[in-house]
């Protein structure tokens, strides 16, 4: 983006010569538009540059947010293997045992949400953490983290742990803090307590769950309120889902705002909770795009008004009104096309390594609706702004236009 901002005129001249060739396919107006754009590339650069920078910035942020939501949803869906999810404002530790005694329930895993602080290469950083407890002896029956290396057996309730305790991490987080399986990792809990648990496993689905996983017993005395945010329930073989749902609702009825959901219902609740963040990001990008559109429109209007002598001369040598309008319209379209192409190229340069590092995907996730919206915002303002100015200039007699001062 900095390079395009500083080298705008040179880049504009190069791309006008490359893409402007397409204008020749539209006859005389297209040829005139190409010749004008090539001769006045500096003028066009003042309109191309803000469009390019806005498309680059908006595309990078919007597609980055979209990729995070997409892969978070994908990982969360793959990770959740429980039959039911009980959510609420917070459950004390005994609630997991109460739910486990419900007829038709085989086991329950509780999830306490907290955070830990670890040292990265240059600073201390907070990492989202889930502490697992309950009665389930096999965490993968309700929550499949996608273990890549090691084993999470030590995280099970009541399981034997290595000296200092056990922890599992998302593989990218482990790389960030330079942690290795089988080695202790220094971290601080919510109240500042320093612990050095052994990294027993790394996994792939941290974005959809939490990037750090600890046993509940390791953190329950080091948080403000040791309340579980959700309970993952596994049905017993042959259990009647409707009967178990009714029993779960009754067993957790003493807790306000409690809900019992299957996997699809829980996914819908989670998506609804993310909508606020999505709207916040989108509003910010729309405001940014609005400022860029104003800059591009103002530039095109001012530069077009300054060409009254040029347009008057074109009419005196035989150009028709339609040809003059075609020239200006072609230049405006060229501005939008070049700005859009350069902006998307910058975004891809950023998104490809980001996707590879964050999600293990070399192909960026680009949702079509935002892409169409960004493309329309880049391509439409310039032609729409030029049209009324052109009509105004064409009302001036050619001899008066040619004799006007610059």
BABAMAR-687235 format. One record per residue (C-alpha): residue number from 0; x, y, z. Coordinates in nm, 3 decimals, padded with zeros to 5 digits. Layout:
BABAMAR-687235
[site NUM; [X; Y; Z]]
...
***
This chain:
BABAMAR-687235
[site 0; [00.000; 00.000; 00.000]]
[site 1; [00.284; 00.237; 00.081]]
[site 2; [00.450; 00.156; -00.250]]
[site 3; [00.133; 00.229; -00.447]]
[site 4; [00.080; 00.551; -00.254]]
[site 5; [00.429; 00.680; -00.330]]
[site 6; [00.458; 00.547; -00.685]]
[site 7; [00.100; 00.613; -00.792]]
[site 8; [00.178; 00.809; -01.114]]
[site 9; [00.432; 00.554; -01.237]]
[site 10; [00.209; 00.259; -01.156]]
[site 11; [-00.090; 00.430; -01.314]]
[site 12; [00.105; 00.499; -01.635]]
[site 13; [00.215; 00.134; -01.656]]
[site 14; [-00.132; -00.007; -01.598]]
[site 15; [-00.297; 00.243; -01.832]]
[site 16; [-00.070; 00.117; -02.110]]
[site 17; [-00.146; -00.246; -02.021]]
[site 18; [-00.519; -00.236; -01.957]]
[site 19; [-00.599; 00.059; -02.179]]
[site 20; [-00.543; -00.159; -02.483]]
[site 21; [-00.885; -00.310; -02.410]]
[site 22; [-01.042; 00.030; -02.479]]
[site 23; [-00.940; 00.001; -02.842]]
[site 24; [-01.202; -00.269; -02.880]]
[site 25; [-01.473; -00.004; -02.843]]
[site 26; [-01.402; 00.186; -03.164]]
[site 27; [-01.314; 00.553; -03.195]]
[site 28; [-01.427; 00.659; -02.844]]
[site 29; [-01.222; 00.378; -02.696]]
[site 30; [-00.913; 00.473; -02.894]]
[site 31; [-00.952; 00.837; -02.792]]
[site 32; [-00.999; 00.736; -02.427]]
[site 33; [-00.685; 00.523; -02.441]]
[site 34; [-00.477; 00.800; -02.596]]
[site 35; [-00.607; 01.055; -02.345]]
[site 36; [-00.545; 00.825; -02.049]]
[site 37; [-00.194; 00.746; -02.166]]
[site 38; [-00.109; 01.114; -02.212]]
[site 39; [-00.263; 01.215; -01.878]]
[site 40; [-00.178; 00.921; -01.654]]
[site 41; [-00.068; 01.154; -01.373]]
[site 42; [-00.416; 01.302; -01.361]]
[site 43; [-00.573; 00.957; -01.349]]
[site 44; [-00.329; 00.847; -01.077]]
[site 45; [-00.485; 01.095; -00.837]]
[site 46; [-00.814; 00.904; -00.872]]
[site 47; [-00.667; 00.555; -00.902]]
[site 48; [-00.455; 00.576; -00.587]]
[site 49; [-00.736; 00.627; -00.330]]
[site 50; [-00.944; 00.352; -00.494]]
[site 51; [-00.646; 00.116; -00.488]]
[site 52; [-00.563; 00.182; -00.125]]
[site 53; [-00.923; 00.150; -00.014]]
[site 54; [-00.981; -00.174; -00.204]]
[site 55; [-00.656; -00.316; -00.063]]
[site 56; [-00.734; -00.218; 00.295]]
[site 57; [-01.102; -00.311; 00.286]]
[site 58; [-01.042; -00.641; 00.105]]
[site 59; [-00.762; -00.746; 00.338]]
[site 60; [-00.960; -00.675; 00.654]]
[site 61; [-01.296; -00.800; 00.529]]
[site 62; [-01.160; -01.124; 00.384]]
[site 63; [-00.942; -01.175; 00.692]]
[site 64; [-01.243; -01.139; 00.922]]
[site 65; [-01.447; -01.362; 00.691]]
[site 66; [-01.175; -01.628; 00.689]]
[site 67; [-01.152; -01.624; 01.067]]
[site 68; [-01.530; -01.666; 01.097]]
[site 69; [-01.536; -01.935; 00.828]]
[site 70; [-01.257; -02.149; 00.971]]
[site 71; [-01.371; -02.088; 01.328]]
[site 72; [-01.717; -02.218; 01.238]]
[site 73; [-01.569; -02.506; 01.042]]
[site 74; [-01.337; -02.609; 01.326]]
[site 75; [-01.605; -02.566; 01.593]]
[site 76; [-01.845; -02.786; 01.396]]
[site 77; [-01.581; -03.055; 01.349]]
[site 78; [-01.469; -03.039; 01.713]]
[site 79; [-01.812; -03.075; 01.874]]
[site 80; [-01.901; -03.444; 01.902]]
[site 81; [-02.132; -03.420; 02.205]]
[site 82; [-02.499; -03.514; 02.171]]
[site 83; [-02.618; -03.206; 02.362]]
[site 84; [-02.472; -02.874; 02.478]]
[site 85; [-02.610; -02.713; 02.793]]
[site 86; [-02.534; -02.339; 02.804]]
[site 87; [-02.610; -02.071; 03.058]]
[site 88; [-02.464; -01.776; 03.249]]
[site 89; [-02.248; -02.012; 03.455]]
[site 90; [-02.269; -02.347; 03.633]]
[site 91; [-02.090; -02.441; 03.958]]
[site 92; [-01.873; -02.751; 03.950]]
[site 93; [-02.139; -02.974; 04.107]]
[site 94; [-02.378; -02.915; 03.816]]
[site 95; [-02.177; -03.145; 03.591]]
[site 96; [-02.231; -03.425; 03.842]]
[site 97; [-02.603; -03.348; 03.866]]
[site 98; [-02.637; -03.364; 03.487]]
[site 99; [-02.434; -03.686; 03.472]]
[site 100; [-02.694; -03.852; 03.700]]
[site 101; [-02.979; -03.772; 03.461]]
[site 102; [-03.124; -04.097; 03.317]]
[site 103; [-02.993; -04.152; 02.966]]
[site 104; [-02.674; -03.946; 03.015]]
[site 105; [-02.350; -04.142; 02.993]]
[site 106; [-02.099; -03.868; 03.076]]
[site 107; [-02.055; -03.490; 03.094]]
[site 108; [-01.760; -03.265; 03.019]]
[site 109; [-01.764; -02.914; 03.165]]
[site 110; [-01.595; -02.618; 02.996]]
[site 111; [-01.472; -02.325; 03.204]]
[site 112; [-01.361; -02.033; 02.989]]
[site 113; [-01.064; -01.828; 03.108]]
[site 114; [-00.729; -01.707; 02.976]]
[site 115; [-00.360; -01.748; 03.046]]
[site 116; [-00.066; -01.518; 02.985]]
[site 117; [00.246; -01.647; 02.813]]
[site 118; [00.559; -01.490; 02.675]]
[site 119; [00.602; -01.465; 02.298]]
[site 120; [00.918; -01.355; 02.124]]
[site 121; [00.877; -00.988; 02.214]]
[site 122; [00.596; -00.944; 02.468]]
[site 123; [00.352; -01.100; 02.712]]
[site 124; [00.027; -01.204; 02.547]]
[site 125; [-00.310; -01.328; 02.667]]
[site 126; [-00.444; -01.651; 02.515]]
[site 127; [-00.806; -01.780; 02.528]]
[site 128; [-00.818; -02.093; 02.741]]
[site 129; [-01.068; -02.367; 02.817]]
[site 130; [-01.047; -02.572; 03.136]]
[site 131; [-01.213; -02.913; 03.105]]
[site 132; [-01.370; -03.109; 03.388]]
[site 133; [-01.678; -03.318; 03.452]]
[site 134; [-01.714; -03.694; 03.451]]
[site 135; [-01.618; -03.804; 03.100]]
[site 136; [-01.308; -04.020; 03.087]]
[site 137; [-01.263; -03.965; 02.713]]
[site 138; [-01.263; -03.601; 02.606]]
[site 139; [-01.279; -03.689; 02.236]]
[site 140; [-01.630; -03.835; 02.283]]
[site 141; [-01.765; -03.482; 02.328]]
[site 142; [-01.485; -03.256; 02.202]]
[site 143; [-01.250; -03.365; 01.924]]
[site 144; [-00.965; -03.113; 01.927]]
[site 145; [-00.795; -03.270; 01.626]]
[site 146; [-00.484; -03.378; 01.813]]
[site 147; [-00.182; -03.361; 01.587]]
[site 148; [00.096; -03.468; 01.824]]
[site 149; [00.094; -03.625; 02.169]]
[site 150; [-00.214; -03.727; 02.369]]
[site 151; [-00.472; -03.545; 02.581]]
[site 152; [-00.530; -03.835; 02.823]]
[site 153; [-00.373; -03.635; 03.108]]
[site 154; [-00.644; -03.369; 03.073]]
[site 155; [-00.922; -03.610; 03.170]]
[site 156; [-01.087; -03.559; 03.510]]
[site 157; [-00.892; -03.753; 03.773]]
[site 158; [-00.620; -03.864; 03.530]]
[site 159; [-00.257; -03.887; 03.641]]
[site 160; [-00.058; -03.584; 03.534]]
[site 161; [00.311; -03.515; 03.487]]
[site 162; [00.495; -03.304; 03.748]]
[site 163; [00.368; -02.946; 03.726]]
[site 164; [00.046; -03.048; 03.552]]
[site 165; [-00.057; -03.092; 03.190]]
[site 166; [-00.158; -02.855; 02.913]]
[site 167; [-00.250; -02.892; 02.545]]
[site 168; [-00.223; -02.615; 02.286]]
[site 169; [-00.321; -02.527; 01.937]]
[site 170; [-00.019; -02.597; 01.716]]
[site 171; [00.012; -02.235; 01.602]]
[site 172; [00.004; -02.111; 01.961]]
[site 173; [00.267; -02.366; 02.057]]
[site 174; [00.488; -02.237; 01.775]]
[site 175; [00.426; -01.877; 01.885]]
[site 176; [00.544; -01.941; 02.242]]
[site 177; [00.812; -02.188; 02.126]]
[site 178; [00.661; -02.476; 02.322]]
[site 179; [00.743; -02.840; 02.249]]
[site 180; [00.553; -03.156; 02.337]]
[site 181; [00.702; -03.316; 02.647]]
[site 182; [00.854; -02.991; 02.772]]
[site 183; [00.720; -02.759; 03.047]]
[site 184; [00.561; -02.429; 02.943]]
[site 185; [00.566; -02.128; 03.173]]
[site 186; [00.237; -01.940; 03.199]]
[site 187; [00.034; -01.728; 03.439]]
[site 188; [-00.325; -01.800; 03.535]]
[site 189; [-00.605; -01.548; 03.579]]
[site 190; [-00.490; -01.434; 03.924]]
[site 191; [-00.125; -01.410; 03.823]]
[site 192; [-00.021; -01.747; 03.963]]
[site 193; [00.276; -01.886; 03.772]]
[site 194; [00.263; -02.251; 03.667]]
[site 195; [00.482; -02.469; 03.444]]
[site 196; [00.269; -02.755; 03.309]]
[site 197; [00.407; -03.001; 03.059]]
[site 198; [00.279; -02.969; 02.701]]
[site 199; [00.122; -03.309; 02.642]]
[site 200; [-00.036; -03.247; 02.299]]
[site 201; [-00.084; -03.003; 02.016]]
[site 202; [-00.404; -02.983; 01.813]]
[site 203; [-00.550; -02.818; 01.502]]
[site 204; [-00.890; -02.687; 01.609]]
[site 205; [-00.795; -02.410; 01.847]]
[site 206; [-00.974; -02.142; 01.648]]
[site 207; [-01.306; -02.322; 01.690]]
[site 208; [-01.254; -02.410; 02.058]]
[site 209; [-00.970; -02.242; 02.251]]
[site 210; [-00.599; -02.222; 02.182]]
[site 211; [-00.503; -02.352; 02.528]]
[site 212; [-00.666; -02.644; 02.714]]
[site 213; [-00.605; -02.715; 03.083]]
[site 214; [-00.767; -02.943; 03.342]]
[site 215; [-01.036; -02.763; 03.538]]
[site 216; [-00.867; -02.846; 03.868]]
[site 217; [-00.562; -02.644; 03.761]]
[site 218; [-00.752; -02.317; 03.722]]
[site 219; [-01.068; -02.332; 03.933]]
[site 220; [-00.902; -02.169; 04.236]]
[site 221; [-00.735; -01.898; 04.027]]
[site 222; [-01.033; -01.726; 03.860]]
[site 223; [-01.287; -01.474; 03.985]]
[site 224; [-01.579; -01.716; 03.946]]
[site 225; [-01.520; -02.086; 03.885]]
[site 226; [-01.835; -02.126; 03.675]]
[site 227; [-01.863; -02.346; 03.368]]
[site 228; [-01.995; -02.174; 03.058]]
[site 229; [-02.123; -02.493; 02.896]]
[site 230; [-02.167; -02.861; 02.960]]
[site 231; [-02.106; -03.116; 02.684]]
[site 232; [-02.335; -03.416; 02.728]]
[site 233; [-02.291; -03.765; 02.591]]
[site 234; [-02.597; -03.990; 02.570]]
[site 235; [-02.593; -04.348; 02.686]]
[site 236; [-02.649; -04.615; 02.422]]
[site 237; [-03.018; -04.656; 02.342]]
[site 238; [-03.123; -04.338; 02.526]]
[site 239; [-03.439; -04.160; 02.414]]
[site 240; [-03.326; -03.809; 02.303]]
[site 241; [-03.662; -03.645; 02.376]]
[site 242; [-03.679; -03.791; 02.725]]
[site 243; [-03.319; -03.696; 02.800]]
[site 244; [-03.378; -03.341; 02.674]]
[site 245; [-03.675; -03.302; 02.906]]
[site 246; [-03.478; -03.441; 03.199]]
[site 247; [-03.182; -03.211; 03.124]]
[site 248; [-03.409; -02.909; 03.109]]
[site 249; [-03.558; -03.002; 03.444]]
[site 250; [-03.220; -03.074; 03.605]]
[site 251; [-03.077; -02.736; 03.498]]
[site 252; [-03.397; -02.538; 03.547]]
[site 253; [-03.270; -02.387; 03.872]]
[site 254; [-03.014; -02.192; 03.669]]
[site 255; [-03.161; -01.890; 03.482]]
[site 256; [-03.129; -01.852; 03.105]]
[site 257; [-03.020; -02.213; 03.057]]
[site 258; [-03.069; -02.379; 02.720]]
[site 259; [-03.025; -02.736; 02.598]]
[site 260; [-02.924; -02.758; 02.231]]
[site 261; [-02.816; -03.020; 01.984]]
[site 262; [-02.513; -02.956; 01.762]]
[site 263; [-02.706; -02.763; 01.498]]
[site 264; [-02.885; -02.550; 01.755]]
[site 265; [-02.564; -02.468; 01.938]]
[site 266; [-02.396; -02.372; 01.610]]
[site 267; [-02.684; -02.133; 01.533]]
[site 268; [-02.652; -01.972; 01.878]]
[site 269; [-02.279; -01.929; 01.829]]
[site 270; [-02.327; -01.773; 01.486]]
[site 271; [-02.582; -01.530; 01.625]]
[site 272; [-02.337; -01.422; 01.895]]
[site 273; [-02.081; -01.337; 01.627]]
[site 274; [-02.317; -01.117; 01.428]]
[site 275; [-02.242; -00.809; 01.641]]
[site 276; [-01.871; -00.830; 01.565]]
[site 277; [-01.945; -00.884; 01.197]]
[site 278; [-02.163; -00.573; 01.180]]
[site 279; [-01.904; -00.366; 01.365]]
[site 280; [-01.633; -00.465; 01.119]]
[site 281; [-01.857; -00.410; 00.818]]
[site 282; [-01.968; -00.065; 00.933]]
[site 283; [-01.607; 00.036; 00.980]]
[site 284; [-01.518; -00.080; 00.630]]
[site 285; [-01.822; 00.092; 00.475]]
[site 286; [-01.721; 00.422; 00.636]]
[site 287; [-01.367; 00.380; 00.506]]
[site 288; [-01.494; 00.297; 00.157]]
[site 289; [-01.721; 00.603; 00.171]]
[site 290; [-01.428; 00.836; 00.234]]
[site 291; [-01.235; 00.680; -00.054]]
[site 292; [-01.535; 00.709; -00.284]]
[site 293; [-01.563; 01.079; -00.199]]
[site 294; [-01.195; 01.128; -00.276]]
[site 295; [-01.223; 00.947; -00.609]]
[site 296; [-01.544; 01.127; -00.708]]
[site 297; [-01.404; 01.469; -00.619]]
[site 298; [-01.088; 01.400; -00.817]]
[site 299; [-01.279; 01.286; -01.124]]
[site 300; [-01.520; 01.580; -01.109]]
[site 301; [-01.246; 01.841; -01.070]]
[site 302; [-01.023; 01.688; -01.338]]
[site 303; [-01.317; 01.661; -01.581]]
[site 304; [-01.424; 02.023; -01.525]]
[site 305; [-01.064; 02.131; -01.592]]
[site 306; [-01.080; 01.973; -01.939]]
[site 307; [-01.339; 02.201; -02.093]]
[site 308; [-01.089; 02.338; -02.348]]
[site 309; [-00.980; 01.986; -02.444]]
[site 310; [-01.338; 01.869; -02.487]]
[site 311; [-01.427; 02.183; -02.682]]
[site 312; [-01.137; 02.119; -02.918]]
[site 313; [-01.248; 01.758; -02.967]]
[site 314; [-01.593; 01.880; -03.071]]
[site 315; [-01.447; 02.144; -03.308]]
[site 316; [-01.248; 01.881; -03.495]]
[site 317; [-01.559; 01.666; -03.546]]
[site 318; [-01.613; 01.453; -03.238]]
[site 319; [-01.980; 01.394; -03.163]]
[site 320; [-02.142; 01.429; -02.821]]
[site 321; [-02.162; 01.050; -02.798]]
[site 322; [-01.791; 01.015; -02.873]]
[site 323; [-01.695; 01.273; -02.608]]
[site 324; [-01.913; 01.101; -02.351]]
[site 325; [-01.759; 00.768; -02.452]]
[site 326; [-01.407; 00.902; -02.399]]
[site 327; [-01.479; 01.028; -02.049]]
[site 328; [-01.678; 00.720; -01.959]]
[site 329; [-01.397; 00.495; -02.081]]
[site 330; [-01.140; 00.682; -01.876]]
[site 331; [-01.361; 00.660; -01.567]]
[site 332; [-01.408; 00.286; -01.614]]
[site 333; [-01.032; 00.249; -01.661]]
[site 334; [-00.974; 00.426; -01.329]]
[site 335; [-01.206; 00.185; -01.150]]
[site 336; [-01.066; -00.127; -01.317]]
[site 337; [-00.704; -00.038; -01.243]]
[site 338; [-00.784; 00.063; -00.885]]
[site 339; [-00.976; -00.260; -00.827]]
[site 340; [-00.708; -00.481; -00.984]]
[site 341; [-00.422; -00.322; -00.791]]
[site 342; [-00.617; -00.326; -00.464]]
[site 343; [-00.708; -00.694; -00.496]]
[site 344; [-00.348; -00.779; -00.587]]
[site 345; [-00.223; -00.610; -00.270]]
[site 346; [-00.487; -00.793; -00.065]]
[site 347; [-00.384; -01.131; -00.210]]
[site 348; [-00.018; -01.061; -00.131]]
[site 349; [-00.125; -01.024; 00.231]]
[site 350; [-00.395; -01.291; 00.252]]
[site 351; [-00.201; -01.581; 00.101]]
[site 352; [00.070; -01.598; 00.371]]
[site 353; [-00.186; -01.512; 00.639]]
[site 354; [-00.409; -01.803; 00.537]]
[site 355; [-00.113; -02.040; 00.516]]
[site 356; [00.013; -01.946; 00.863]]
[site 357; [-00.321; -01.915; 01.044]]
[site 358; [-00.529; -02.189; 00.882]]
[site 359; [-00.288; -02.404; 00.683]]
[site 360; [-00.463; -02.301; 00.359]]
[site 361; [-00.271; -02.143; 00.071]]
[site 362; [-00.588; -02.037; -00.111]]
[site 363; [-00.747; -01.732; 00.054]]
[site 364; [-01.109; -01.760; 00.159]]
[site 365; [-01.292; -01.496; -00.047]]
[site 366; [-01.672; -01.487; -00.002]]
[site 367; [-01.848; -01.375; -00.319]]
[site 368; [-02.098; -01.117; -00.177]]
[site 369; [-01.831; -00.896; -00.014]]
[site 370; [-01.615; -00.928; -00.325]]
[site 371; [-01.904; -00.809; -00.545]]
[site 372; [-01.972; -00.523; -00.304]]
[site 373; [-01.610; -00.408; -00.306]]
[site 374; [-01.596; -00.438; -00.684]]
[site 375; [-01.910; -00.229; -00.726]]
[site 376; [-01.777; 00.034; -00.484]]
[site 377; [-01.457; 00.057; -00.688]]
[site 378; [-01.605; 00.053; -01.038]]
[site 379; [-01.922; 00.264; -01.012]]
[site 380; [-01.834; 00.598; -00.842]]
[site 381; [-01.607; 00.734; -01.116]]
[site 382; [-01.843; 00.676; -01.415]]
[site 383; [-02.144; 00.796; -01.215]]
[site 384; [-01.960; 01.113; -01.111]]
[site 385; [-01.835; 01.194; -01.461]]
[site 386; [-02.173; 01.159; -01.636]]
[site 387; [-02.346; 01.476; -01.501]]
[site 388; [-02.027; 01.683; -01.536]]
[site 389; [-01.995; 01.575; -01.899]]
[site 390; [-02.354; 01.675; -01.973]]
[site 391; [-02.286; 02.019; -01.825]]
[site 392; [-01.969; 02.070; -02.032]]
[site 393; [-02.142; 01.962; -02.352]]
[site 394; [-02.391; 02.246; -02.310]]
[site 395; [-02.107; 02.496; -02.361]]
[site 396; [-02.043; 02.604; -02.720]]
[site 397; [-01.715; 02.457; -02.847]]
[site 398; [-01.569; 02.801; -02.936]]
[site 399; [-01.646; 02.931; -02.586]]
[site 400; [-01.495; 02.624; -02.427]]
[site 401; [-01.173; 02.653; -02.629]]
[site 402; [-01.141; 03.023; -02.546]]
[site 403; [-01.194; 02.972; -02.172]]
[site 404; [-00.910; 03.017; -01.927]]
[site 405; [-00.746; 02.711; -01.773]]
***
